[in-house]
Amino acid sequence: MSAISIGQAAILGIVEGITEFLPVSSTGHLKITEGLMGIPVDDTSVVGFTAVIQVGAIAAVLVYFFKDIVRIVSAWGRGLADREQRHHHDYKFAWWVIYATIPIVIVGLAAKPFIEGPLASLWVVAGSLVAGSAVMWVADQMGRHKRGEDDTSFKDAMLVGCSQILALLFPGFSRSGATMSTALILDLDRVAATRLSFFLGIPALTGAGLYELKDAVGAGVGSAPLVVGTAVSFVVAYASIAWLLKFVAKHSFNAFVVYRVAVGLLLLGLLGTGVLSA
């Protein structure tokens, strides 16, 4: 008997697709949804399932930014073969993404027992939603939004990449929220901050999904729910990416801040009254 049914997998795929790249915490929303459906949020197979269906959302990024990715990877390849090509920004950017992913990999492996144990609590999710909202609001207010994507540097990539650790340790903080907020503090404009968040998420989330695949399947999640959840997350995430890039071009992140605070306070209320179990 699968730990997650096909119907539940479809619902979780929708939640994952909508929230993975919006700065509202996909992990937090998945845990809340799992709790409402009576699925144990700290079960090994469930943790693995949520990591695997993220691959669907990452696939959406690969498809949506296919031309950009081909351009960057091609520049990286040319730079490896020809020293004169190494001054190109795309060649450097490819290395920056690789370097910026290393910290989250190290922390993810070292802190895995805590991430899947005490830190998986819905109390942590609720607190992180509210705390992350404050960080996002401050970042959006203090950022001067004057630098574009071509102005990014190695320092930018490393700081933004390291900020992903916040979301890894504190589900509810939001990987997108942490990375976008850090980029805004570094004075990148909202579109550049959002695109940088997408690119840095590709290796980290893909690696996490592949790493957790064995636990998801081996611990009780059937292949059918995994396929359904991943496919649904791909379709929904693609639409979500297109919407987000259009939204941030003309709006601040205030709507996300208000929404996160509301969800965080609602979750605290549900936990406090016993409607949900942490």
N, C-alpha and C positions, 0 to 999 in steps of 0.2 A: 504494500500500500504506500503510495507516494506521500511524502510529508506535505506536499502542496498539490492541490488539484489543478486541472487544466483551467477551470474557470478562475480560480484564485491567481494562477499564473498570468492570465490575460489582464486581470485587474492590476496586478503588480507591474506588468509590462507597460500599461498605460501611465501609471504613476511614475515609473522610472523614466519613460520617454518625455513626459512633460517637465519633470523636475531636475533631470540630470544636469542640464546646462543653464537653467534659470538659477539665480542666486538665492534659492530658498531651501536647499538641502534635500537632495534626493534620498539620502540615507535616512534622514529624519522622517520624511514622508512615507518611505517604505516601511519603516519600523512602526509608525503610527497605524498605517493601513494593515500591517500584519497583526498588530495588537487588536484592532477592531474586528479582524476576521478570526481571532483566536489562534493565530499561528505564533508559536514561541519565538520571540525575536532573537534569543541567544542560542538557539539550536544550531549546531554546526552545519547541518545541511541547508538550513534557511539562510544563514550568513553566506554560505557558498552560492546559493541560488541568486541572491541579490547581486553578488559580484559578477556572476556569469551573465545575467541579463543586461548588465552595463555594456557588455560587448556589442549588443544590438545598438545601443545609443552611440557608441564609438564608431560603429560601422556607418551610422548616419553622418557623422562628422567626416569620415573618409570620403564618402560619396559627395557630400555637399561641398567640401573643400578640395575635391580631387585635383583640379587644375593647380591650385596653390601647392598642394603636397607634391605633385609631380615636379613643379618648378623648383621647390626647395630640395627635394631628393636628387634631382638632376644636377643642381648646382653643387650639392655635396659630393656626388660622384665625380663630377668634373674636377672639383678641388682636390680630391684624393689622387687623381691621376695627373693633374697639372698644377704645379705650385703657383703659377701666375693667376690661376682662377680662385685662389684662396682669399683674395681681398673682397670677393663678392659678399654682400650682406646675407644672401640666402645660404651660402656655404657656412658662414659663421653661425647663422641662426639654427641650422640643423645640429651643429655641435652643442649649441646652448641648450636646446631641448633635451639632448642626451644627458648633458651634465646636470641640468636642473631636475632631472628625474631621479638621479642617484640618491639624494637625501631621503625622499619619501620611500624608496625601496628599502633602504637600510632601516629606517624607523618602522616601516610596516612589518618587516620580518622580525625585528627585535621585540616589538610591542604586541605581536599577534595575540598572545594569551589575554592581554588586557583589553585589546580592541574587541575581541570576540566574547569577553567576559564582562567585567564590571563596567567598562565604558559603553557597552551595548544597551545600558539601561535607558528607559524612556525619560527618566529624570535628567540624565545627562543631555538627551536630545532637546528637552524643553529649555533647559538652561542655556544650551549652546545656541538655540534659535534666537533667544532674546539677546544674548551677549554678542552674537554675530551681527545682529541688526544694528546694534550701537556702533560697532566697528565700521559697518558699511555706510551708515549715515555720516559718520565723521569723515571717512575717506572721500565720500562724494562731495562734502562741503569744502574740505581743505584742498582737494586736488584742483589743479589749474587747467587740466584738460587741454594742454597746449602741444603735446607730443603725439605724433602718429606712429603707425606700425613700423615705418622705415627708420624711426628714431630710436628704436629699442636697442639696448646694449646687453652685454654679458651680465652686468650687475642686475639689470632689470629682470632678466630671465631667471637668474639664480634666486633672487629674493621672492619673485612670484612663485617659482617652483617650490621653494622651501615652505611657502605659506600653505601649500596643500596639506602639510603635516597637521595643521590645526584641525582640518576637517576629518583627517584620518583618526586622530585621537579623540576628537569631540564630535561625534555624529550629531548633526543638527547645525553645526557651524556653517557647513556648505563649502565644498571644494571650489565651486564657481564663485561663491561669495567671497571667500578668502583670497582667491587669486585676483579677482576683479578689484577688490578693495585695495590690495597691495599695489596693483598697477595704477590705480587712481591716485594713491598717495605719492607714487613716483611721477605724477603729472602726465600720464598717458591719457588720451581722450577715451571716451567710453567705448567707442567702436574698437579702437586698438586694444584696450584692456580686455574686451570680450573675446576678440579673435586670439589674443595671446593665451587666454584661459583655455580656449578650445584646443589649440595646438599642444599646450603643455599637458592637457588631459589625455591625449591619445596614447602615449606609451604607458603612463601610470595606470590608467583604467583598463587598458587591454591586458597588461601584465597581471593585474589583480584578478581579472576574469579567468584568464588561462590558469593561473596558479590555484584558484579556488575550484576549478572544474572537477577535479578528482574528489574533493570533499562533498560537493553538491550531489554528484552522482552516487558516490560510494556510501553516503550516509543516509540515503533515503529519498532523494528527489528523482523522479522518473525522467527519462529523456524527453517524453512528450511535453510535460510542463516547461522544461528548459527551452525547448524549441519554440513553443508558443510565446512564452514570456520574452524571449530574445527578439523574435520576429515583430511582436507588437511594439516593443520598445524602440525598434529601428524606425518603424513607420511614424510613430508619434514624435520621436526625437527629431526627425528630419523636419517636420512641420514646426516644431518648437524652435529649432535653430534659426530657421528663416524668419520667424516672427520676432525673435529676440534681437537679431541684428537690425531689423527695421525699427524696433521699439527704442533701443538705446541710442540710435542716431538722432532722435528728437526729444527724448525724455530722460529725466534723472532716474536714480534708483529708489526714489522715495516710496513708490508704490510697493516695491518688494520689501522695503523696510517695514512699512505698516503691516503688510500681510504676514511677515515673519513674526512680528511681535504678537499679532492676534492669534496665530497658530500656536506660538509658544505658551501664551497665557491660557488658551483653551486647553492645551495638553496638560498644563500644570493643574488646572481645575479638574480635568477628568481623572488624573492620577490622585489628586488630593481627596476626591469624593469616592474613590474606589471603582469608578466606572471602567477604568483601564488598570491593568497590572503592569508595573515597571519591568 
